[in-house]
């Protein structure tokens, strides 16, 4: 799990959700806002993963991929898609590399 200082608060999530520009990727949609620090949030609806076990597994995998090397700064809100349920850690890392290229 990411340290609390690196997670988005409810207020920050609501601000980001107000922005309507969502970048689409294979496993998630991404709402991004430039900032000096790095903060992340992940929304996985029950429609995407009905079981809490699945939602928690996805959170652990994505946060682990972020911790292992995500150089960008800003606020990132990931909106999970159903395809993320079958993703491996390596696939998530590759997708994050694509994200780095599109944000710069």
Biopython code that builds the backbone (N, CA, C, O; Angstrom):
import numpy as np
from Bio.PDB.StructureBuilder import StructureBuilder

atoms = [
    (1, "UNK", "N", (0.837, -1.174, 0.000)),
    (1, "UNK", "CA", (0.000, 0.000, 0.000)),
    (1, "UNK", "C", (0.883, 1.238, 0.000)),
    (1, "UNK", "O", (1.950, 1.262, 0.613)),
    (2, "UNK", "N", (0.424, 2.244, -0.687)),
    (2, "UNK", "CA", (1.166, 3.499, -0.727)),
    (2, "UNK", "C", (1.052, 4.222, 0.610)),
    (2, "UNK", "O", (0.039, 4.100, 1.300)),
    (3, "UNK", "N", (2.086, 4.974, 0.978)),
    (3, "UNK", "CA", (1.984, 5.781, 2.195)),
    (3, "UNK", "C", (0.861, 6.802, 2.055)),
    (3, "UNK", "O", (0.542, 7.233, 0.947)),
    (4, "UNK", "N", (0.275, 7.181, 3.161)),
    (4, "UNK", "CA", (-0.868, 8.088, 3.147)),
    (4, "UNK", "C", (-0.545, 9.413, 2.449)),
    (4, "UNK", "O", (-1.408, 9.993, 1.790)),
    (5, "UNK", "N", (0.682, 9.888, 2.590)),
    (5, "UNK", "CA", (1.063, 11.160, 1.967)),
    (5, "UNK", "C", (1.042, 11.070, 0.440)),
    (5, "UNK", "O", (0.996, 12.098, -0.235)),
    (6, "UNK", "N", (1.074, 9.859, -0.108)),
    (6, "UNK", "CA", (1.053, 9.667, -1.562)),
    (6, "UNK", "C", (-0.317, 9.276, -2.105)),
    (6, "UNK", "O", (-0.451, 8.980, -3.292)),
    (7, "UNK", "N", (-1.335, 9.273, -1.245)),
    (7, "UNK", "CA", (-2.685, 8.930, -1.688)),
    (7, "UNK", "C", (-3.545, 10.180, -1.753)),
    (7, "UNK", "O", (-3.397, 11.088, -0.936)),
    (8, "UNK", "N", (-4.433, 10.224, -2.714)),
    (8, "UNK", "CA", (-5.335, 11.361, -2.857)),
    (8, "UNK", "C", (-6.383, 11.370, -1.752)),
    (8, "UNK", "O", (-6.864, 10.315, -1.339)),
    (9, "UNK", "N", (-6.735, 12.558, -1.273)),
    (9, "UNK", "CA", (-7.818, 12.697, -0.293)),
    (9, "UNK", "C", (-9.143, 12.766, -1.049)),
    (9, "UNK", "O", (-9.162, 12.895, -2.274)),
    (10, "UNK", "N", (-10.239, 12.679, -0.317)),
    (10, "UNK", "CA", (-11.563, 12.766, -0.949)),
    (10, "UNK", "C", (-11.748, 14.088, -1.690)),
    (10, "UNK", "O", (-12.280, 14.114, -2.800)),
    (11, "UNK", "N", (-11.309, 15.180, -1.076)),
    (11, "UNK", "CA", (-11.446, 16.491, -1.713)),
    (11, "UNK", "C", (-10.666, 16.547, -3.024)),
    (11, "UNK", "O", (-11.156, 17.066, -4.027)),
    (12, "UNK", "N", (-9.466, 16.015, -3.004)),
    (12, "UNK", "CA", (-8.649, 16.007, -4.220)),
    (12, "UNK", "C", (-9.278, 15.135, -5.302)),
    (12, "UNK", "O", (-9.236, 15.481, -6.483)),
    (13, "UNK", "N", (-9.857, 14.014, -4.907)),
    (13, "UNK", "CA", (-10.527, 13.133, -5.873)),
    (13, "UNK", "C", (-11.719, 13.843, -6.490)),
    (13, "UNK", "O", (-11.924, 13.772, -7.701)),
    (14, "UNK", "N", (-12.509, 14.529, -5.670)),
    (14, "UNK", "CA", (-13.670, 15.248, -6.197)),
    (14, "UNK", "C", (-13.249, 16.352, -7.165)),
    (14, "UNK", "O", (-13.907, 16.568, -8.183)),
    (15, "UNK", "N", (-12.159, 17.050, -6.853)),
    (15, "UNK", "CA", (-11.645, 18.083, -7.766)),
    (15, "UNK", "C", (-11.241, 17.466, -9.102)),
    (15, "UNK", "O", (-11.562, 17.994, -10.166)),
    (16, "UNK", "N", (-10.531, 16.338, -9.029)),
    (16, "UNK", "CA", (-10.081, 15.680, -10.254)),
    (16, "UNK", "C", (-11.261, 15.161, -11.070)),
    (16, "UNK", "O", (-11.248, 15.238, -12.298)),
    (17, "UNK", "N", (-12.279, 14.634, -10.395)),
    (17, "UNK", "CA", (-13.437, 14.112, -11.114)),
    (17, "UNK", "C", (-14.192, 15.228, -11.823)),
    (17, "UNK", "O", (-14.911, 14.980, -12.791)),
    (18, "UNK", "N", (-14.028, 16.460, -11.339)),
    (18, "UNK", "CA", (-14.645, 17.608, -11.999)),
    (18, "UNK", "C", (-14.028, 17.891, -13.358)),
    (18, "UNK", "O", (-14.682, 18.452, -14.237)),
    (19, "UNK", "N", (-12.766, 17.502, -13.533)),
    (19, "UNK", "CA", (-12.122, 17.636, -14.838)),
    (19, "UNK", "C", (-12.688, 16.554, -15.752)),
    (19, "UNK", "O", (-12.863, 15.410, -15.332)),
    (20, "UNK", "N", (-12.966, 16.904, -16.965)),
    (20, "UNK", "CA", (-13.599, 15.926, -17.848)),
    (20, "UNK", "C", (-12.649, 15.309, -18.855)),
    (20, "UNK", "O", (-13.072, 14.485, -19.666)),
    (21, "UNK", "N", (-11.396, 15.675, -18.831)),
    (21, "UNK", "CA", (-10.444, 15.091, -19.767)),
    (21, "UNK", "C", (-9.891, 13.803, -19.173)),
    (21, "UNK", "O", (-9.138, 13.828, -18.199)),
    (22, "UNK", "N", (-10.270, 12.684, -19.766)),
    (22, "UNK", "CA", (-9.836, 11.376, -19.276)),
    (22, "UNK", "C", (-9.010, 10.705, -20.373)),
    (22, "UNK", "O", (-9.492, 10.496, -21.486)),
    (23, "UNK", "N", (-7.767, 10.372, -20.047)),
    (23, "UNK", "CA", (-6.922, 9.631, -20.982)),
    (23, "UNK", "C", (-7.282, 8.156, -20.883)),
    (23, "UNK", "O", (-7.364, 7.613, -19.781)),
    (24, "UNK", "N", (-7.496, 7.507, -22.011)),
    (24, "UNK", "CA", (-7.909, 6.111, -22.012)),
    (24, "UNK", "C", (-6.717, 5.199, -22.291)),
    (24, "UNK", "O", (-5.931, 5.434, -23.209)),
    (25, "UNK", "N", (-6.608, 4.163, -21.481)),
    (25, "UNK", "CA", (-5.575, 3.142, -21.631)),
    (25, "UNK", "C", (-6.254, 1.780, -21.616)),
    (25, "UNK", "O", (-7.468, 1.684, -21.436)),
    (26, "UNK", "N", (-5.468, 0.738, -21.804)),
    (26, "UNK", "CA", (-6.020, -0.625, -21.870)),
    (26, "UNK", "C", (-6.683, -1.049, -20.564)),
    (26, "UNK", "O", (-7.755, -1.654, -20.586)),
    (27, "UNK", "N", (-6.056, -0.739, -19.420)),
    (27, "UNK", "CA", (-6.557, -1.218, -18.137)),
    (27, "UNK", "C", (-7.296, -0.164, -17.324)),
    (27, "UNK", "O", (-7.971, -0.502, -16.351)),
    (28, "UNK", "N", (-7.183, 1.103, -17.701)),
    (28, "UNK", "CA", (-7.817, 2.154, -16.907)),
    (28, "UNK", "C", (-8.020, 3.421, -17.723)),
    (28, "UNK", "O", (-7.404, 3.620, -18.770)),
    (29, "UNK", "N", (-8.894, 4.264, -17.216)),
    (29, "UNK", "CA", (-8.977, 5.646, -17.666)),
    (29, "UNK", "C", (-8.178, 6.440, -16.637)),
    (29, "UNK", "O", (-8.095, 6.036, -15.477)),
    (30, "UNK", "N", (-7.598, 7.548, -17.041)),
    (30, "UNK", "CA", (-6.759, 8.317, -16.137)),
    (30, "UNK", "C", (-7.154, 9.786, -16.174)),
    (30, "UNK", "O", (-7.253, 10.395, -17.239)),
    (31, "UNK", "N", (-7.375, 10.337, -14.998)),
    (31, "UNK", "CA", (-7.568, 11.770, -14.854)),
    (31, "UNK", "C", (-6.293, 12.291, -14.209)),
    (31, "UNK", "O", (-5.872, 11.820, -13.152)),
    (32, "UNK", "N", (-5.684, 13.278, -14.870)),
    (32, "UNK", "CA", (-4.370, 13.760, -14.444)),
    (32, "UNK", "C", (-4.409, 15.266, -14.234)),
    (32, "UNK", "O", (-5.054, 15.998, -14.984)),
    (33, "UNK", "N", (-3.709, 15.711, -13.204)),
    (33, "UNK", "CA", (-3.550, 17.137, -12.950)),
    (33, "UNK", "C", (-2.092, 17.388, -12.560)),
    (33, "UNK", "O", (-1.581, 16.740, -11.647)),
    (34, "UNK", "N", (-1.418, 18.317, -13.237)),
    (34, "UNK", "CA", (-0.025, 18.607, -12.879)),
    (34, "UNK", "C", (0.062, 19.184, -11.464)),
    (34, "UNK", "O", (-0.789, 19.973, -11.054)),
    (35, "UNK", "N", (1.080, 18.789, -10.736)),
    (35, "UNK", "CA", (1.310, 19.289, -9.380)),
    (35, "UNK", "C", (2.770, 19.068, -9.024)),
    (35, "UNK", "O", (3.491, 18.367, -9.734)),
    (36, "UNK", "N", (3.203, 19.667, -7.923)),
    (36, "UNK", "CA", (4.599, 19.527, -7.504)),
    (36, "UNK", "C", (4.880, 18.163, -6.892)),
    (36, "UNK", "O", (5.966, 17.612, -7.076)),
    (37, "UNK", "N", (3.915, 17.615, -6.168)),
    (37, "UNK", "CA", (4.105, 16.318, -5.526)),
    (37, "UNK", "C", (3.561, 15.194, -6.376)),
    (37, "UNK", "O", (3.134, 15.399, -7.512)),
    (38, "UNK", "N", (3.583, 13.992, -5.803)),
    (38, "UNK", "CA", (3.017, 12.810, -6.467)),
    (38, "UNK", "C", (1.944, 12.228, -5.578)),
    (38, "UNK", "O", (2.220, 11.849, -4.440)),
    (39, "UNK", "N", (0.715, 12.151, -6.080)),
    (39, "UNK", "CA", (-0.372, 11.516, -5.334)),
    (39, "UNK", "C", (-1.189, 10.673, -6.296)),
    (39, "UNK", "O", (-1.369, 11.013, -7.465)),
    (40, "UNK", "N", (-1.676, 9.561, -5.762)),
    (40, "UNK", "CA", (-2.404, 8.607, -6.593)),
    (40, "UNK", "C", (-3.715, 8.217, -5.934)),
    (40, "UNK", "O", (-3.831, 8.196, -4.709)),
    (41, "UNK", "N", (-4.692, 7.911, -6.761)),
    (41, "UNK", "CA", (-5.956, 7.371, -6.295)),
    (41, "UNK", "C", (-6.415, 6.327, -7.296)),
    (41, "UNK", "O", (-6.059, 6.388, -8.473)),
    (42, "UNK", "N", (-7.196, 5.380, -6.833)),
    (42, "UNK", "CA", (-7.696, 4.313, -7.694)),
    (42, "UNK", "C", (-9.156, 4.073, -7.367)),
    (42, "UNK", "O", (-9.520, 3.869, -6.209)),
    (43, "UNK", "N", (-9.989, 4.097, -8.395)),
    (43, "UNK", "CA", (-11.408, 3.805, -8.208)),
    (43, "UNK", "C", (-11.721, 2.529, -8.981)),
    (43, "UNK", "O", (-11.526, 2.452, -10.194)),
    (44, "UNK", "N", (-12.208, 1.534, -8.251)),
    (44, "UNK", "CA", (-12.645, 0.269, -8.857)),
    (44, "UNK", "C", (-14.081, 0.052, -8.408)),
    (44, "UNK", "O", (-14.337, -0.210, -7.232)),
    (45, "UNK", "N", (-14.999, 0.158, -9.325)),
    (45, "UNK", "CA", (-16.404, 0.018, -8.952)),
    (45, "UNK", "C", (-16.776, -1.455, -8.766)),
    (45, "UNK", "O", (-16.064, -2.356, -9.209)),
    (46, "UNK", "N", (-17.889, -1.666, -8.110)),
    (46, "UNK", "CA", (-18.380, -3.034, -7.930)),
    (46, "UNK", "C", (-18.846, -3.623, -9.250)),
    (46, "UNK", "O", (-18.936, -4.843, -9.389)),
    (47, "UNK", "N", (-19.139, -2.777, -10.208)),
    (47, "UNK", "CA", (-19.516, -3.256, -11.530)),
    (47, "UNK", "C", (-18.308, -3.901, -12.222)),
    (47, "UNK", "O", (-18.456, -4.883, -12.950)),
    (48, "UNK", "N", (-17.134, -3.354, -11.994)),
    (48, "UNK", "CA", (-15.907, -3.888, -12.583)),
    (48, "UNK", "C", (-15.467, -5.151, -11.858)),
    (48, "UNK", "O", (-15.150, -6.155, -12.495)),
    (49, "UNK", "N", (-15.446, -5.106, -10.530)),
    (49, "UNK", "CA", (-14.999, -6.251, -9.717)),
    (49, "UNK", "C", (-15.995, -6.434, -8.572)),
    (49, "UNK", "O", (-15.892, -5.752, -7.553)),
    (50, "UNK", "N", (-16.945, -7.334, -8.725)),
    (50, "UNK", "CA", (-17.990, -7.497, -7.712)),
    (50, "UNK", "C", (-17.469, -7.940, -6.335)),
    (50, "UNK", "O", (-18.067, -7.611, -5.310)),
    (51, "UNK", "N", (-16.372, -8.675, -6.316)),
    (51, "UNK", "CA", (-15.857, -9.187, -5.038)),
    (51, "UNK", "C", (-14.762, -8.270, -4.498)),
    (51, "UNK", "O", (-13.899, -7.808, -5.244)),
    (52, "UNK", "N", (-14.810, -8.017, -3.204)),
    (52, "UNK", "CA", (-13.816, -7.159, -2.554)),
    (52, "UNK", "C", (-12.409, -7.739, -2.696)),
    (52, "UNK", "O", (-11.433, -6.994, -2.789)),
    (53, "UNK", "N", (-12.308, -9.062, -2.711)),
    (53, "UNK", "CA", (-11.007, -9.721, -2.861)),
    (53, "UNK", "C", (-10.358, -9.306, -4.182)),
    (53, "UNK", "O", (-9.157, -9.041, -4.233)),
    (54, "UNK", "N", (-11.158, -9.251, -5.248)),
    (54, "UNK", "CA", (-10.635, -8.854, -6.551)),
    (54, "UNK", "C", (-10.212, -7.387, -6.548)),
    (54, "UNK", "O", (-9.153, -7.036, -7.070)),
    (55, "UNK", "N", (-11.048, -6.533, -5.955)),
    (55, "UNK", "CA", (-10.724, -5.103, -5.908)),
    (55, "UNK", "C", (-9.432, -4.873, -5.124)),
    (55, "UNK", "O", (-8.591, -4.076, -5.540)),
    (56, "UNK", "N", (-9.269, -5.553, -4.008)),
    (56, "UNK", "CA", (-8.065, -5.393, -3.194)),
    (56, "UNK", "C", (-6.822, -5.904, -3.918)),
    (56, "UNK", "O", (-5.754, -5.301, -3.812)),
    (57, "UNK", "N", (-6.951, -7.004, -4.648)),
    (57, "UNK", "CA", (-5.831, -7.548, -5.412)),
    (57, "UNK", "C", (-5.364, -6.539, -6.459)),
    (57, "UNK", "O", (-4.165, -6.313, -6.627)),
    (58, "UNK", "N", (-6.315, -5.941, -7.155)),
    (58, "UNK", "CA", (-5.982, -4.954, -8.179)),
    (58, "UNK", "C", (-5.296, -3.742, -7.552)),
    (58, "UNK", "O", (-4.322, -3.229, -8.102)),
    (59, "UNK", "N", (-5.793, -3.284, -6.413)),
    (59, "UNK", "CA", (-5.173, -2.144, -5.730)),
    (59, "UNK", "C", (-3.734, -2.457, -5.352)),
    (59, "UNK", "O", (-2.839, -1.639, -5.562)),
    (60, "UNK", "N", (-3.515, -3.637, -4.798)),
    (60, "UNK", "CA", (-2.155, -4.019, -4.405)),
    (60, "UNK", "C", (-1.220, -4.066, -5.616)),
    (60, "UNK", "O", (-0.098, -3.563, -5.557)),
    (61, "UNK", "N", (-1.685, -4.670, -6.711)),
    (61, "UNK", "CA", (-0.858, -4.782, -7.909)),
    (61, "UNK", "C", (-0.508, -3.409, -8.488)),
    (61, "UNK", "O", (0.647, -3.137, -8.813)),
    (62, "UNK", "N", (-1.517, -2.556, -8.612)),
    (62, "UNK", "CA", (-1.265, -1.248, -9.207)),
    (62, "UNK", "C", (-0.361, -0.397, -8.319)),
    (62, "UNK", "O", (0.561, 0.249, -8.816)),
    (63, "UNK", "N", (-0.614, -0.389, -7.022)),
    (63, "UNK", "CA", (0.233, 0.399, -6.125)),
    (63, "UNK", "C", (1.666, -0.132, -6.115)),
    (63, "UNK", "O", (2.618, 0.638, -5.991)),
    (64, "UNK", "N", (1.813, -1.447, -6.244)),
    (64, "UNK", "CA", (3.161, -2.028, -6.296)),
    (64, "UNK", "C", (3.884, -1.586, -7.571)),
    (64, "UNK", "O", (5.067, -1.247, -7.539)),
    (65, "UNK", "N", (3.159, -1.595, -8.690)),
    (65, "UNK", "CA", (3.755, -1.157, -9.956)),
    (65, "UNK", "C", (4.162, 0.315, -9.877)),
    (65, "UNK", "O", (5.196, 0.704, -10.421)),
    (66, "UNK", "N", (3.361, 1.125, -9.208)),
    (66, "UNK", "CA", (3.670, 2.545, -9.048)),
    (66, "UNK", "C", (4.907, 2.722, -8.180)),
    (66, "UNK", "O", (5.782, 3.526, -8.504)),
    (67, "UNK", "N", (4.987, 1.984, -7.085)),
    (67, "UNK", "CA", (6.120, 2.103, -6.169)),
    (67, "UNK", "C", (7.440, 1.696, -6.828)),
    (67, "UNK", "O", (8.498, 2.222, -6.485)),
    (68, "UNK", "N", (7.370, 0.766, -7.766)),
    (68, "UNK", "CA", (8.588, 0.237, -8.395)),
    (68, "UNK", "C", (9.077, 1.084, -9.564)),
    (68, "UNK", "O", (9.826, 0.603, -10.413)),
    (69, "UNK", "N", (8.662, 2.313, -9.605)),
    (69, "UNK", "CA", (9.240, 3.183, -10.626)),
    (69, "UNK", "C", (8.235, 3.938, -11.453)),
    (69, "UNK", "O", (7.941, 3.551, -12.584)),
    (70, "UNK", "N", (7.711, 4.997, -10.912)),
    (70, "UNK", "CA", (6.806, 5.879, -11.640)),
    (70, "UNK", "C", (7.334, 7.291, -11.462)),
    (70, "UNK", "O", (7.075, 7.920, -10.436)),
    (71, "UNK", "N", (8.077, 7.806, -12.448)),
    (71, "UNK", "CA", (8.830, 9.038, -12.256)),
    (71, "UNK", "C", (8.035, 10.338, -12.317)),
    (71, "UNK", "O", (8.517, 11.357, -11.823)),
    (72, "UNK", "N", (6.847, 10.344, -12.896)),
    (72, "UNK", "CA", (6.109, 11.592, -13.097)),
    (72, "UNK", "C", (5.605, 12.214, -11.799)),
    (72, "UNK", "O", (5.393, 11.533, -10.795)),
    (73, "UNK", "N", (5.423, 13.536, -11.857)),
    (73, "UNK", "CA", (4.843, 14.272, -10.743)),
    (73, "UNK", "C", (3.457, 14.733, -11.133)),
    (73, "UNK", "O", (3.200, 15.027, -12.301)),
    (74, "UNK", "N", (2.560, 14.797, -10.161)),
    (74, "UNK", "CA", (1.202, 15.251, -10.401)),
    (74, "UNK", "C", (0.216, 14.439, -9.590)),
    (74, "UNK", "O", (0.595, 13.573, -8.802)),
    (75, "UNK", "N", (-1.059, 14.736, -9.798)),
    (75, "UNK", "CA", (-2.135, 13.979, -9.160)),
    (75, "UNK", "C", (-2.722, 13.048, -10.213)),
    (75, "UNK", "O", (-3.092, 13.483, -11.304)),
    (76, "UNK", "N", (-2.803, 11.772, -9.879)),
    (76, "UNK", "CA", (-3.271, 10.751, -10.813)),
    (76, "UNK", "C", (-4.462, 10.006, -10.208)),
    (76, "UNK", "O", (-4.375, 9.482, -9.098)),
    (77, "UNK", "N", (-5.562, 9.962, -10.936)),
    (77, "UNK", "CA", (-6.730, 9.202, -10.503)),
    (77, "UNK", "C", (-6.999, 8.139, -11.558)),
    (77, "UNK", "O", (-7.375, 8.451, -12.688)),
    (78, "UNK", "N", (-6.800, 6.873, -11.175)),
    (78, "UNK", "CA", (-6.998, 5.751, -12.077)),
    (78, "UNK", "C", (-8.436, 5.248, -11.941)),
    (78, "UNK", "O", (-8.911, 5.000, -10.833)),
    (79, "UNK", "N", (-9.118, 5.101, -13.068)),
    (79, "UNK", "CA", (-10.480, 4.569, -13.101)),
    (79, "UNK", "C", (-10.396, 3.201, -13.773)),
    (79, "UNK", "O", (-10.254, 3.110, -14.993)),
    (80, "UNK", "N", (-10.483, 2.143, -12.974)),
    (80, "UNK", "CA", (-10.226, 0.785, -13.463)),
    (80, "UNK", "C", (-11.279, 0.312, -14.457)),
    (80, "UNK", "O", (-12.465, 0.620, -14.338)),
    (81, "UNK", "N", (-10.801, -0.451, -15.447)),
    (81, "UNK", "CA", (-11.675, -1.115, -16.414)),
    (81, "UNK", "C", (-11.681, -2.612, -16.107)),
    (81, "UNK", "O", (-10.833, -3.104, -15.362)),
    (82, "UNK", "N", (-12.625, -3.315, -16.676)),
    (82, "UNK", "CA", (-12.767, -4.748, -16.398)),
    (82, "UNK", "C", (-11.519, -5.549, -16.807)),
    (82, "UNK", "O", (-11.240, -6.593, -16.218)),
    (83, "UNK", "N", (-10.788, -5.082, -17.787)),
    (83, "UNK", "CA", (-9.603, -5.811, -18.268)),
    (83, "UNK", "C", (-8.497, -5.878, -17.214)),
    (83, "UNK", "O", (-7.605, -6.721, -17.313)),
    (84, "UNK", "N", (-8.542, -5.013, -16.218)),
    (84, "UNK", "CA", (-7.493, -4.992, -15.196)),
    (84, "UNK", "C", (-7.536, -6.238, -14.302)),
    (84, "UNK", "O", (-6.545, -6.565, -13.649)),
    (85, "UNK", "N", (-8.659, -6.922, -14.272)),
    (85, "UNK", "CA", (-8.795, -8.101, -13.405)),
    (85, "UNK", "C", (-7.858, -9.231, -13.816)),
    (85, "UNK", "O", (-7.442, -10.026, -12.974)),
    (86, "UNK", "N", (-7.523, -9.308, -15.094)),
    (86, "UNK", "CA", (-6.659, -10.397, -15.572)),
    (86, "UNK", "C", (-5.219, -9.939, -15.776)),
    (86, "UNK", "O", (-4.391, -10.719, -16.246)),
    (87, "UNK", "N", (-4.909, -8.716, -15.442)),
    (87, "UNK", "CA", (-3.580, -8.148, -15.698)),
    (87, "UNK", "C", (-2.552, -8.665, -14.700)),
    (87, "UNK", "O", (-2.852, -8.915, -13.533)),
    (88, "UNK", "N", (-1.332, -8.816, -15.202)),
    (88, "UNK", "CA", (-0.206, -9.184, -14.337)),
    (88, "UNK", "C", (0.560, -7.914, -13.969)),
    (88, "UNK", "O", (0.315, -6.844, -14.526)),
    (89, "UNK", "N", (1.477, -8.045, -13.036)),
    (89, "UNK", "CA", (2.296, -6.917, -12.611)),
    (89, "UNK", "C", (3.118, -6.359, -13.777)),
    (89, "UNK", "O", (3.252, -5.143, -13.915)),
    (90, "UNK", "N", (3.661, -7.235, -14.606)),
    (90, "UNK", "CA", (4.473, -6.801, -15.740)),
    (90, "UNK", "C", (3.632, -6.017, -16.740)),
    (90, "UNK", "O", (4.096, -5.016, -17.286)),
    (91, "UNK", "N", (2.406, -6.459, -16.985)),
    (91, "UNK", "CA", (1.523, -5.745, -17.908)),
    (91, "UNK", "C", (1.192, -4.354, -17.375)),
    (91, "UNK", "O", (1.149, -3.388, -18.137)),
    (92, "UNK", "N", (0.959, -4.256, -16.075)),
    (92, "UNK", "CA", (0.667, -2.947, -15.481)),
    (92, "UNK", "C", (1.870, -2.015, -15.580)),
    (92, "UNK", "O", (1.709, -0.820, -15.826)),
    (93, "UNK", "N", (3.080, -2.555, -15.390)),
    (93, "UNK", "CA", (4.291, -1.740, -15.513)),
    (93, "UNK", "C", (4.448, -1.218, -16.944)),
    (93, "UNK", "O", (4.805, -0.058, -17.145)),
    (94, "UNK", "N", (4.181, -2.072, -17.936)),
    (94, "UNK", "CA", (4.271, -1.643, -19.336)),
    (94, "UNK", "C", (3.258, -0.536, -19.627)),
    (94, "UNK", "O", (3.560, 0.428, -20.330)),
    (95, "UNK", "N", (2.067, -0.687, -19.083)),
    (95, "UNK", "CA", (1.027, 0.324, -19.286)),
    (95, "UNK", "C", (1.417, 1.651, -18.632)),
    (95, "UNK", "O", (1.129, 2.718, -19.174)),
    (96, "UNK", "N", (2.072, 1.587, -17.466)),
    (96, "UNK", "CA", (2.538, 2.803, -16.810)),
    (96, "UNK", "C", (3.634, 3.484, -17.630)),
    (96, "UNK", "O", (3.730, 4.712, -17.641)),
    (97, "UNK", "N", (4.465, 2.688, -18.320)),
    (97, "UNK", "CA", (5.484, 3.273, -19.186)),
    (97, "UNK", "C", (4.830, 4.026, -20.344)),
    (97, "UNK", "O", (5.283, 5.106, -20.722)),
    (98, "UNK", "N", (3.761, 3.452, -20.906)),
    (98, "UNK", "CA", (3.002, 4.146, -21.962)),
    (98, "UNK", "C", (2.430, 5.450, -21.425)),
    (98, "UNK", "O", (2.432, 6.475, -22.106)),
    (99, "UNK", "N", (1.946, 5.392, -20.206)),
    (99, "UNK", "CA", (1.377, 6.569, -19.579)),
    (99, "UNK", "C", (2.431, 7.667, -19.458)),
    (99, "UNK", "O", (2.140, 8.834, -19.722)),
    (100, "UNK", "N", (3.649, 7.305, -19.063)),
    (100, "UNK", "CA", (4.744, 8.276, -18.955)),
    (100, "UNK", "C", (4.966, 8.994, -20.279)),
    (100, "UNK", "O", (5.210, 10.200, -20.300)),
    (101, "UNK", "N", (4.884, 8.265, -21.373)),
    (101, "UNK", "CA", (5.086, 8.862, -22.686)),
    (101, "UNK", "C", (3.972, 9.806, -23.095)),
    (101, "UNK", "O", (4.230, 10.806, -23.765)),
    (102, "UNK", "N", (2.755, 9.517, -22.712)),
    (102, "UNK", "CA", (1.621, 10.347, -23.121)),
    (102, "UNK", "C", (1.452, 11.599, -22.276)),
    (102, "UNK", "O", (0.866, 12.579, -22.738)),
    (103, "UNK", "N", (1.951, 11.586, -21.059)),
    (103, "UNK", "CA", (1.758, 12.726, -20.167)),
    (103, "UNK", "C", (2.802, 13.811, -20.385)),
    (103, "UNK", "O", (2.490, 14.995, -20.255)),
    (104, "UNK", "N", (4.009, 13.442, -20.708)),
    (104, "UNK", "CA", (5.103, 14.423, -20.843)),
    (104, "UNK", "C", (4.842, 15.468, -21.879)),
    (104, "UNK", "O", (5.677, 16.348, -22.092)),
]
sb = StructureBuilder()
sb.init_structure("model")
sb.init_model(0)
sb.init_chain("A")
sb.init_seg("    ")
for serial, (resi, resn, name, xyz) in enumerate(atoms, 1):
    if name == "N":
        sb.init_residue(resn, " ", resi, " ")
    sb.init_atom(name, np.array(xyz, "f"), 0.0, 1.0, " ", f" {name:<3s}", serial, name[0])
structure = sb.get_structure()
